[in-house]
Amino acid sequence: MQQAIRQIVDVVEGNIHIKLPVEFTAKRVELIILSADDSNMSANEFQHFLLNSPEMSDEEDQAIKEKREHFNQCK
């Protein structure tokens, strides 16, 4: 199941800090960073954007895991 979190955070000296909730269990995430100063996207629009994003199938996920395992064995 895909999890999504939307936060607006301040950039401090070119860095951002994101505190994830305990219930967020993903071990790998995709970041999409948008300027909040210029964005008028509502929470509903952002949710629509996320829901219409392409999803990885279970087969694609498994293939990536197998390739990663193979590469790790070659180290």
DRENDO-1510 file (C-alpha; in Angstrom, 1 decimal, always signed):
<recs>
REC; n; res; u; v; w
REC; 1; MET; +0.0; +0.0; +0.0 .
REC; 2; GLN; +1.4; +3.4; -1.0 .
REC; 3; GLN; +1.7; +5.9; +1.8 .
REC; 4; ALA; +1.8; +9.7; +1.3 .
REC; 5; ILE; +2.6; +12.6; +3.5 .
REC; 6; ARG; +2.4; +16.3; +2.7 .
REC; 7; GLN; +4.3; +18.8; +4.8 .
REC; 8; ILE; +5.4; +22.3; +4.3 .
REC; 9; VAL; +8.8; +22.9; +5.9 .
REC; 10; ASP; +11.3; +25.7; +6.0 .
REC; 11; VAL; +14.6; +25.5; +4.1 .
REC; 12; VAL; +17.5; +26.4; +6.5 .
REC; 13; GLU; +20.9; +27.0; +4.9 .
REC; 14; GLY; +19.9; +24.8; +1.9 .
REC; 15; ASN; +18.7; +21.9; +4.0 .
REC; 16; ILE; +15.3; +20.5; +5.0 .
REC; 17; HIS; +14.4; +18.3; +7.9 .
REC; 18; ILE; +11.4; +15.9; +7.7 .
REC; 19; LYS; +10.2; +14.0; +10.7 .
REC; 20; LEU; +8.2; +11.0; +9.7 .
REC; 21; PRO; +5.4; +9.6; +11.9 .
REC; 22; VAL; +6.0; +6.2; +13.5 .
REC; 23; GLU; +3.3; +4.6; +11.5 .
REC; 24; PHE; +5.1; +5.5; +8.2 .
REC; 25; THR; +6.7; +2.2; +7.5 .
REC; 26; ALA; +8.3; +2.7; +4.0 .
REC; 27; LYS; +12.0; +2.0; +3.8 .
REC; 28; ARG; +12.4; +3.9; +0.5 .
REC; 29; VAL; +10.7; +7.1; -0.5 .
REC; 30; GLU; +10.4; +9.4; -3.5 .
REC; 31; LEU; +10.7; +13.1; -2.8 .
REC; 32; ILE; +9.0; +15.7; -5.0 .
REC; 33; ILE; +10.0; +19.1; -3.8 .
REC; 34; LEU; +7.9; +22.1; -4.8 .
REC; 35; SER; +8.2; +25.7; -3.8 .
REC; 36; ALA; +5.5; +26.4; -1.3 .
REC; 37; ASP; +5.9; +30.2; -1.8 .
REC; 38; ASP; +4.6; +29.9; -5.4 .
REC; 39; SER; +2.3; +27.0; -5.0 .
REC; 40; ASN; -1.4; +27.5; -4.7 .
REC; 41; MET; -2.1; +23.7; -4.9 .
REC; 42; SER; -4.7; +22.7; -2.4 .
REC; 43; ALA; -4.5; +19.5; -0.4 .
REC; 44; ASN; -7.2; +18.0; -2.7 .
REC; 45; GLU; -5.2; +18.9; -5.8 .
REC; 46; PHE; -2.1; +17.4; -4.3 .
REC; 47; GLN; -3.9; +14.2; -3.4 .
REC; 48; HIS; -5.3; +14.0; -7.0 .
REC; 49; PHE; -1.7; +14.5; -8.3 .
REC; 50; LEU; -0.4; +11.6; -6.1 .
REC; 51; LEU; -3.3; +9.3; -7.0 .
REC; 52; ASN; -2.7; +9.8; -10.7 .
REC; 53; SER; +1.0; +9.1; -10.4 .
REC; 54; PRO; +2.2; +5.9; -12.0 .
REC; 55; GLU; +2.4; +2.9; -9.6 .
REC; 56; MET; +5.0; +0.2; -9.5 .
REC; 57; SER; +3.5; -3.3; -9.9 .
REC; 58; ASP; +4.4; -6.1; -7.5 .
REC; 59; GLU; +6.3; -7.8; -10.3 .
REC; 60; GLU; +8.4; -4.6; -10.9 .
REC; 61; ASP; +9.1; -4.2; -7.2 .
REC; 62; GLN; +10.2; -7.9; -7.0 .
REC; 63; ALA; +12.4; -7.5; -10.1 .
REC; 64; ILE; +14.1; -4.5; -8.5 .
REC; 65; LYS; +14.6; -6.3; -5.2 .
REC; 66; GLU; +16.2; -9.3; -7.1 .
REC; 67; LYS; +18.5; -7.0; -9.0 .
REC; 68; ARG; +19.5; -5.2; -5.9 .
REC; 69; GLU; +20.3; -8.5; -4.1 .
REC; 70; HIS; +22.3; -9.6; -7.1 .
REC; 71; PHE; +24.4; -6.4; -7.1 .
REC; 72; ASN; +24.9; -6.6; -3.3 .
REC; 73; GLN; +26.3; -10.1; -3.8 .
REC; 74; CYS; +28.8; -8.8; -6.4 .
REC; 75; LYS; +30.4; -6.3; -4.0 .
</recs>
